[in-house]
Amino acid sequence: MYPYNRKSQPNITTLEIKEKAAEPSKPPQMVDLAEDRHLMEILYMAQQESADMAERYAFLMTDPNMAASANILKAMYLDELKHINQLKETTYLITGKREDTMPTGRAPETSGQELLEDTLLLEMDNGDFYRTLYLTMPTQELRDILFEISSDKMSHSNALVYLFSKYYAG
C-alpha cells in the first residue's frame, strides 16, 4: 500500500540498495548447473552436433537427386543454425558468459541413400536426447528452449522419413 498518511517519503536510494541486495546474481540452481562440468560438456557437444547436422543438410541440399526437396532441407538446415544459437543462449543463462564462437560442422562421410538414412537415425536419437535433457532442467526458461529443439528434431525425423520414402523406397 502506498503510505498516504506518512509525512515523509522513504529514501529511494535506500530502497534501491535493499532491492539489489535481496536479488541474488543467479538463482542457486543455476550456480549448481554452471559448476556441473559434465552438463557444460554436453551443451558444447550438442552445439557441435547441431553444426554437424547443418553440414549434412547443406550437403543434402546440393544432391541433384533431391533438388525438388531443397526447400525442406533448407528449413532443417536453418533450424540447426537456430539450435546452435539456442544452445549458446542456454549456456549463457546458466553461466552468465556469452560465447561468440560458432562451431564448425564436419562434412558427411557418405552421400545419397546412406547419408539420408544415417541422418534420419541421428535425428531420432537426438529427439530422445533433447527430451531427456529437457526433463533435467530446473527452470521453465531452460526447459522451453530444450523442448523447442526436441520438437524440431522430431519434425526433422518425420520430414526425413518422407524424403527417404520419396527418393529411396522400393
C-alpha positions as CSV (number, residue, x, y, z in Angstrom):
1,M,0.0,0.0,0.0
2,Y,1.1,3.5,-0.7
3,P,1.9,5.4,2.5
4,Y,-0.5,8.3,2.1
5,N,-0.6,9.0,5.8
6,R,3.2,9.4,6.2
7,K,4.6,12.8,6.4
8,S,7.9,12.0,4.6
9,Q,8.7,9.7,1.7
10,P,11.0,6.8,2.2
11,N,14.6,7.3,1.0
12,I,14.6,6.0,-2.6
13,T,18.3,5.2,-2.7
14,T,17.9,3.0,0.5
15,L,15.1,1.1,-1.2
16,E,17.2,0.5,-4.3
17,I,20.1,-0.8,-2.3
18,K,17.8,-3.1,-0.3
19,E,16.2,-4.4,-3.5
20,K,19.6,-5.0,-5.2
21,A,20.9,-6.8,-2.1
22,A,17.8,-9.0,-2.0
23,E,18.2,-10.1,-5.6
24,P,20.8,-12.9,-6.0
25,S,23.0,-12.6,-9.0
26,K,21.9,-16.1,-10.1
27,P,19.5,-18.5,-8.7
28,P,21.2,-21.2,-6.6
29,Q,20.1,-23.9,-9.1
30,M,21.9,-22.1,-11.9
31,V,25.1,-21.8,-9.9
32,D,24.9,-25.6,-9.4
33,L,24.4,-26.1,-13.2
34,A,27.2,-23.8,-14.0
35,E,29.6,-25.8,-11.8
36,D,28.5,-29.1,-13.5
37,R,31.3,-29.7,-15.9
38,H,29.6,-32.7,-17.4
39,L,26.5,-30.7,-18.3
40,M,28.6,-27.9,-19.8
41,E,30.4,-30.5,-21.9
42,I,27.1,-31.9,-23.0
43,L,25.9,-28.5,-24.1
44,Y,29.1,-27.9,-26.0
45,M,28.8,-31.3,-27.7
46,A,25.2,-30.5,-28.6
47,Q,26.3,-27.3,-30.3
48,Q,28.9,-29.3,-32.3
49,E,26.2,-31.9,-33.2
50,S,23.9,-29.2,-34.5
51,A,26.8,-27.8,-36.6
52,D,27.4,-31.3,-38.0
53,M,23.7,-31.7,-38.8
54,A,23.7,-28.4,-40.5
55,E,26.6,-29.6,-42.7
56,R,24.6,-32.7,-43.5
57,Y,21.6,-30.7,-44.6
58,A,23.7,-28.3,-46.6
59,F,25.3,-31.4,-48.4
60,L,21.9,-33.0,-49.0
61,M,20.6,-29.7,-50.5
62,T,23.3,-29.9,-53.2
63,D,22.3,-33.5,-54.1
64,P,20.9,-33.3,-57.6
65,N,18.6,-36.3,-56.9
66,M,16.9,-34.3,-54.1
67,A,16.7,-30.9,-55.8
68,A,12.9,-30.9,-55.7
69,S,13.1,-31.1,-51.9
70,A,15.7,-28.4,-51.4
71,N,13.2,-26.2,-49.5
72,I,12.5,-28.9,-46.9
73,L,16.2,-29.5,-46.4
74,K,16.9,-25.7,-46.2
75,A,14.3,-25.4,-43.4
76,M,16.0,-28.1,-41.5
77,Y,19.4,-26.5,-42.1
78,L,18.2,-23.2,-40.8
79,D,16.7,-25.0,-37.7
80,E,20.1,-26.4,-36.9
81,L,21.7,-23.0,-37.0
82,K,18.9,-21.8,-34.7
83,H,19.6,-24.7,-32.4
84,I,23.3,-23.6,-32.1
85,N,22.1,-20.2,-31.0
86,Q,19.6,-21.6,-28.6
87,L,22.2,-23.8,-27.0
88,K,24.5,-20.8,-26.7
89,E,21.6,-19.0,-25.0
90,T,21.2,-21.9,-22.7
91,T,24.8,-21.8,-21.8
92,Y,24.6,-18.0,-21.2
93,L,21.5,-18.5,-18.9
94,I,23.4,-21.0,-16.9
95,T,26.9,-19.4,-16.7
96,G,26.2,-15.7,-17.4
97,K,29.0,-15.8,-20.0
98,R,28.5,-15.3,-23.8
99,E,30.2,-17.4,-26.4
100,D,30.9,-15.7,-29.7
101,T,32.5,-18.6,-31.5
102,M,30.4,-20.6,-33.9
103,P,31.2,-24.3,-34.0
104,T,32.1,-25.7,-37.5
105,G,30.5,-28.8,-38.7
106,R,32.2,-31.8,-40.2
107,A,31.4,-32.8,-43.8
108,P,29.5,-36.0,-44.0
109,E,31.5,-39.1,-45.0
110,T,28.7,-40.7,-47.0
111,S,26.1,-39.5,-49.6
112,G,22.8,-40.4,-51.1
113,Q,20.6,-43.0,-49.5
114,E,23.2,-43.9,-46.8
115,L,23.5,-40.3,-45.7
116,L,19.8,-39.7,-45.7
117,E,19.2,-42.9,-43.6
118,D,22.0,-42.1,-41.2
119,T,20.7,-38.5,-40.8
120,L,17.3,-39.9,-40.0
121,L,18.6,-42.2,-37.4
122,L,20.7,-39.4,-35.8
123,E,17.7,-37.1,-35.7
124,M,15.6,-39.8,-34.0
125,D,18.3,-40.3,-31.4
126,N,18.7,-36.5,-31.0
127,G,15.0,-36.1,-30.3
128,D,15.3,-38.5,-27.4
129,F,18.5,-36.9,-26.1
130,Y,16.9,-33.4,-26.0
131,R,13.7,-34.7,-24.4
132,T,15.8,-36.3,-21.6
133,L,17.9,-33.1,-21.3
134,Y,14.7,-31.1,-21.1
135,L,13.5,-33.1,-18.2
136,T,16.6,-32.4,-16.2
137,M,16.4,-28.6,-16.4
138,P,15.3,-26.8,-13.2
139,T,13.8,-23.6,-14.8
140,Q,11.0,-23.1,-17.3
141,E,13.1,-20.9,-19.5
142,L,15.7,-23.6,-20.0
143,R,13.0,-26.3,-20.5
144,D,11.3,-24.1,-23.1
145,I,14.5,-23.9,-25.2
146,L,15.2,-27.6,-25.0
147,F,11.5,-28.5,-25.7
148,E,11.6,-26.5,-28.9
149,I,14.8,-28.2,-30.0
150,S,13.4,-31.6,-29.2
151,S,10.2,-30.8,-31.1
152,D,12.3,-29.6,-34.1
153,K,14.3,-32.9,-34.0
154,M,11.1,-34.9,-34.1
155,S,9.8,-32.8,-37.0
156,H,13.1,-33.4,-38.8
157,S,12.7,-37.1,-38.3
158,N,9.2,-37.0,-39.9
159,A,10.5,-35.0,-42.8
160,L,13.4,-37.3,-43.3
161,V,11.1,-40.3,-43.4
162,Y,9.1,-38.6,-46.1
163,L,12.2,-37.8,-48.1
164,F,13.6,-41.3,-47.7
165,S,10.3,-42.8,-48.9
166,K,10.1,-40.4,-51.7
167,Y,13.6,-40.9,-53.1
168,Y,14.7,-44.3,-52.0
169,A,11.8,-46.6,-51.0
170,G,11.1,-49.6,-53.2
